[in-house]
Amino acid sequence: MTTRDEIFSGTKEVDEKLVFNSGNLNDYLKKVIGSEFDIVSIKQFKGGQSNPTYLIEDKTKNYVLRRKPPGKLLKSAHAVDREYKVITALGKTDVPVPETYCFCEDENVIGTQFFLMDHVDGNIYWELLLPDSDNNQRREIYLSMNDTIAKLHNVDFQKIGLSDYGKHENYMARQIHRWTKQYKDSETQKINEMDNLIEWLPINIPEDNETTIVHGDFRLDNMIFDKQNNKVMAILDWELSTLGNPIADFTYHMMSWRLPAAAKGLGMMGSNLEELNIPSEHEYAEMYYKKTGRSKIENWDFYMAYNIFRLAGIAQGIVGRVRDGTASSSEAKNYESFVPILGKLGWSIVEEAAK
């Protein structure tokens, strides 16, 4: 069986649909980086379902280019300008992010907007149980990940110029509306449990009065880890980031403990975490509470149901992009069977909580 690591790790030749004019890019980057800049090679990273991501090799160092995909796009998706803005701002804090170089709005350069950032040389892990790591390494990786999301949620977004990065109120209601719309716009099959969640979630929102920077897709494979000490060197894929509810962001990250191990590498439920030296759900949450000064999360079941619904909306958006011809990963077509599983799981959490 092919592993997620084999599917997503490393680079490949650029997909035919995603090739761009390298001469135009070279001329543009000479103005940004310096006249000595000269592209040696361009490869496409295998990972990155939404915004195509490229390894740009220069004579002296490597860069990463992230762009909007070509073609018909969902209105709220592929916001590379927002990614550039938040990564650049967080570069002033202790949150680990790559150094950014430029954002290009001129679509005449390579056909769509893009930004350029540093290539961070470290490990990306695609398997939650870290089968190629030993017990000490697994624990170090999970502790660093916990430390990193706490650092993010502790950032004073106003001090780094991100007061206008999102609205400051009604985050949960807006998110439920957003993912309902994306799900419906991309819908390819009727799933009763998803319809049930669409009806139930808006009328059961807990009090929502805290605002921080939220990543929106904080998970193991969106981080680069130091090869020596297993600390997070950079958080990647900021497309879904905004100002919002940190509890929603943290519980999205915590879904890994609730999703089945067979859920496309996104879950660990049923695995012997103690034997692997991976923190339990309770231990991991307690670490976060201490680092952020938060108390125990109330309405845990609501947030889990919401986040599973949200993940289903993200997956259905990928299915829709396959239908529309704008998906940037060959694996994207496999997500259609995943959406009903998520819908059933999300609604089962609601039903269990009501007993």
HELIX and SHEET records of a PDB file:
HELIX    1   1 ARG A    4  PHE A    8  1                                   5    
HELIX    2   2 GLU A   16  LEU A   18  5                                   3    
HELIX    3   3 SER A   22  ILE A   33  1                                  12    
HELIX    4   4 VAL A   80  LEU A   90  1                                  11    
HELIX    5   5 ASN A  135  ASN A  154  1                                  20    
HELIX    6   6 TYR A  171  SER A  186  1                                  16    
HELIX    7   7 ASN A  192  TRP A  200  1                                   9    
HELIX    8   8 LEU A  201  ILE A  203  5                                   3    
HELIX    9   9 LEU A  220  ASN A  222  5                                   3    
HELIX   10  10 PRO A  246  MET A  254  1                                   9    
HELIX   11  11 MET A  255  TRP A  257  5                                   3    
HELIX   12  12 LEU A  273  LEU A  276  1                                   4    
HELIX   13  13 GLU A  281  THR A  292  1                                  12    
HELIX   14  14 TRP A  300  ASP A  324  1                                  25    
HELIX   15  15 SER A  330  SER A  337  5                                   8    
HELIX   16  16 PHE A  338  ALA A  354  1                                  17    
SHEET    1   A 6 THR A  11  LYS A  12  0                                        
SHEET    2   A 6 ILE A  39  PHE A  45 -1                                        
SHEET    3   A 6 THR A  53  ASP A  58 -1                                        
SHEET    4   A 6 ASN A  62  ARG A  67 -1                                        
SHEET    5   A 6 PHE A 114  ASP A 118 -1                                        
SHEET    6   A 6 THR A 100  CYS A 104 -1                                        
SHEET    1   B 2 THR A 212  VAL A 214  0                                        
SHEET    2   B 2 THR A 242  GLY A 244 -1                                        
SHEET    1   C 2 MET A 223  PHE A 225  0                                        
SHEET    2   C 2 VAL A 232  ILE A 235 -1                                        
END                                                                             
